[in-house]
Amino acid sequence: MAKNSKTFSFEFFPPKTDSGLENLTSLAQKLETVPAEYFSVTFGAGGSTQQGTLDTCKSLFDSTKVPVAPHISGIGSNKESIALALQAYKEYGFKRLVVLRGDLPSGYGSKGDFPYAIHLIEFIQNKFDNYFDIEVGAYPETHPEAKSPEDDLKYFCDKFSAGAKGAVTQFFFDADVYFRFVENCAKLGVEQPITPGIMPIMSKDGLMRMARNCGAKVPSTLIDKLEKFDTEDDLKKFGVEYIASLTQTLLDNGAPGIHFYTINQLNPTNQIINLID
Ligand SMILES: Cc1cc2nc3c(=O)[nH]c(=O)nc-3n(C[C@H](O)[C@H](O)[C@H](O)COP(=O)(O)OP(=O)(O)OC[C@H]3O[C@@H](n4cnc5c(N)ncnc54)[C@H](O)[C@@H]3O)c2cc1C
């Protein structure tokens, strides 16, 4: 159990099978004992895992006391289908949402009614009369499609003007990058919490693949270290210590909490939390 008074949130993706959902639910019950602020569940762009997101959120809601925040992404969707998904979230009692643009699956034609996250935020606020508490995505190392870091920062800050209450970052490995980003946002008037998103290290190839997909920089010193381990167990042990140290630095220097990308596994997230003061 973490001794830090700051809270943690945990992100899951919808399992593909009933037994996967049962396993995830019992995993969430174990994380419930940590001061978990909320559990969040990802949503496929174009609605590809819409039902899976709802089913997973319901299962977590029914089986734990932790608030559940479904994600919703707008790209490739129309207003009718998004309104239906939101209505279902509201009827089940979910109040917090993680609102994203999403990435169009390859071969998917139209951007639909919500080309950027801000359009979806504005739609949600209008249609549901500010009912939902909205978290948004943040990119301390700049979103890979951004025209410039300045543009990206401006568009990010606009999401707060549209009603977002907080943000969760893409994962990163350099605490200074996060603190610089928070400082730049503050200069543009952002006072809402920006929570670091933390990705545990499970394997070198997996880490490099995920980092490539979302534009996160992996320090060369970290890559060098990951190449040196003979066994998977040694690499995982190092990964836990490395990420625990990053997490500790973030918390000690003012991060409002930590959002863990759990990849639907109890460890290494739980092991990292156990190392934090
Ligand atoms: C915490 C977190 C959770 C996530 N969960 C999911 C999920 O569940 N499902 C999913 O599909 N994806 C998810 N993603 C991935 C996310 O959808 C993608 O990274 C996506 O590419 C960007 O989403 P965004 O909401 O930040 O987009 P936006 O804020 O819309 O920004 C996307 C890009 O467009 C630019 N931009 C923004 N507004 C404008 C504008 N008005 N005009 C011109 N350019 C603009 C920005 O600079 C940026 O380059 C998640 C990401 C994070 C950080």
The ligand as a MOL file (V3000), in Angstrom:
LIG
                    3D

  0  0  0     0  0            999 V3000
M  V30 BEGIN CTAB
M  V30 COUNTS 53 58 0 0 0
M  V30 BEGIN ATOM
M  V30 1 C -4.7860 9.1980 -21.1530 0
M  V30 2 C -5.0750 8.7800 -22.5730 0
M  V30 3 C -6.0880 7.8560 -22.8180 0
M  V30 4 C -6.4050 7.4770 -24.1280 0
M  V30 5 N -7.4510 6.6130 -24.3380 0
M  V30 6 C -7.8540 6.3490 -25.6030 0
M  V30 7 C -9.0350 5.5610 -25.8550 0
M  V30 8 O -9.6840 5.0750 -24.9350 0
M  V30 9 N -9.4070 5.3740 -27.1370 0
M  V30 10 C -8.7080 5.8930 -28.1900 0
M  V30 11 O -9.1230 5.6900 -29.3310 0
M  V30 12 N -7.5890 6.6320 -27.9930 0
M  V30 13 C -7.1530 6.8760 -26.7240 0
M  V30 14 N -6.0260 7.6480 -26.5070 0
M  V30 15 C -5.2090 8.0620 -27.6630 0
M  V30 16 C -5.7040 9.3710 -28.2970 0
M  V30 17 O -6.9920 9.2210 -28.8030 0
M  V30 18 C -4.7410 9.6720 -29.4360 0
M  V30 19 O -3.4570 9.8860 -28.9240 0
M  V30 20 C -5.1040 10.8120 -30.3420 0
M  V30 21 O -4.1570 10.8410 -31.4170 0
M  V30 22 C -5.0960 12.1930 -29.7070 0
M  V30 23 O -6.1480 12.3590 -28.8850 0
M  V30 24 P -6.4380 13.7780 -28.1880 0
M  V30 25 O -7.7140 13.6250 -27.4750 0
M  V30 26 O -5.2580 14.2560 -27.4480 0
M  V30 27 O -6.6440 14.6810 -29.5250 0
M  V30 28 P -6.7550 16.2370 -29.7680 0
M  V30 29 O -6.7210 17.0230 -28.5120 0
M  V30 30 O -7.9000 16.4250 -30.6960 0
M  V30 31 O -5.3840 16.5160 -30.5510 0
M  V30 32 C -5.0070 15.6950 -31.6550 0
M  V30 33 C -4.1010 16.4700 -32.6000 0
M  V30 34 O -4.8420 17.4940 -33.2820 0
M  V30 35 C -4.3310 18.8020 -33.0090 0
M  V30 36 N -5.5260 19.6260 -32.7770 0
M  V30 37 C -6.3270 19.6410 -31.6890 0
M  V30 38 N -7.3560 20.4990 -31.8710 0
M  V30 39 C -7.2150 21.0370 -33.1070 0
M  V30 40 C -7.9680 21.9730 -33.8620 0
M  V30 41 N -9.0910 22.5400 -33.3780 0
M  V30 42 N -7.5330 22.2800 -35.1280 0
M  V30 43 C -6.3950 21.7230 -35.6300 0
M  V30 44 N -5.6350 20.8290 -34.9380 0
M  V30 45 C -6.0400 20.4770 -33.6920 0
M  V30 46 C -3.4310 18.6460 -31.7780 0
M  V30 47 O -2.3590 19.5690 -31.8130 0
M  V30 48 C -2.9360 17.2080 -31.9320 0
M  V30 49 O -1.8470 17.1500 -32.8290 0
M  V30 50 C -5.6530 8.0140 -25.2130 0
M  V30 51 C -4.6170 8.9220 -24.9680 0
M  V30 52 C -4.3290 9.3190 -23.6650 0
M  V30 53 C -3.2330 10.3150 -23.4100 0
M  V30 END ATOM
M  V30 BEGIN BOND
M  V30 1 1 1 2
M  V30 2 1 2 3
M  V30 3 2 2 52
M  V30 4 2 3 4
M  V30 5 1 4 5
M  V30 6 1 4 50
M  V30 7 2 5 6
M  V30 8 1 6 7
M  V30 9 1 6 13
M  V30 10 2 7 8
M  V30 11 1 7 9
M  V30 12 1 9 10
M  V30 13 2 10 11
M  V30 14 1 10 12
M  V30 15 2 12 13
M  V30 16 1 13 14
M  V30 17 1 14 15
M  V30 18 1 14 50
M  V30 19 1 15 16
M  V30 20 1 16 17
M  V30 21 1 16 18
M  V30 22 1 18 19
M  V30 23 1 18 20
M  V30 24 1 20 21
M  V30 25 1 20 22
M  V30 26 1 22 23
M  V30 27 1 23 24
M  V30 28 2 24 25
M  V30 29 1 24 26
M  V30 30 1 24 27
M  V30 31 1 27 28
M  V30 32 2 28 29
M  V30 33 1 28 30
M  V30 34 1 28 31
M  V30 35 1 31 32
M  V30 36 1 32 33
M  V30 37 1 33 34
M  V30 38 1 33 48
M  V30 39 1 34 35
M  V30 40 1 35 36
M  V30 41 1 35 46
M  V30 42 1 36 37
M  V30 43 1 36 45
M  V30 44 2 37 38
M  V30 45 1 38 39
M  V30 46 1 39 40
M  V30 47 2 39 45
M  V30 48 1 40 41
M  V30 49 2 40 42
M  V30 50 1 42 43
M  V30 51 2 43 44
M  V30 52 1 44 45
M  V30 53 1 46 47
M  V30 54 1 46 48
M  V30 55 1 48 49
M  V30 56 2 50 51
M  V30 57 1 51 52
M  V30 58 1 52 53
M  V30 END BOND
M  V30 END CTAB
M  END
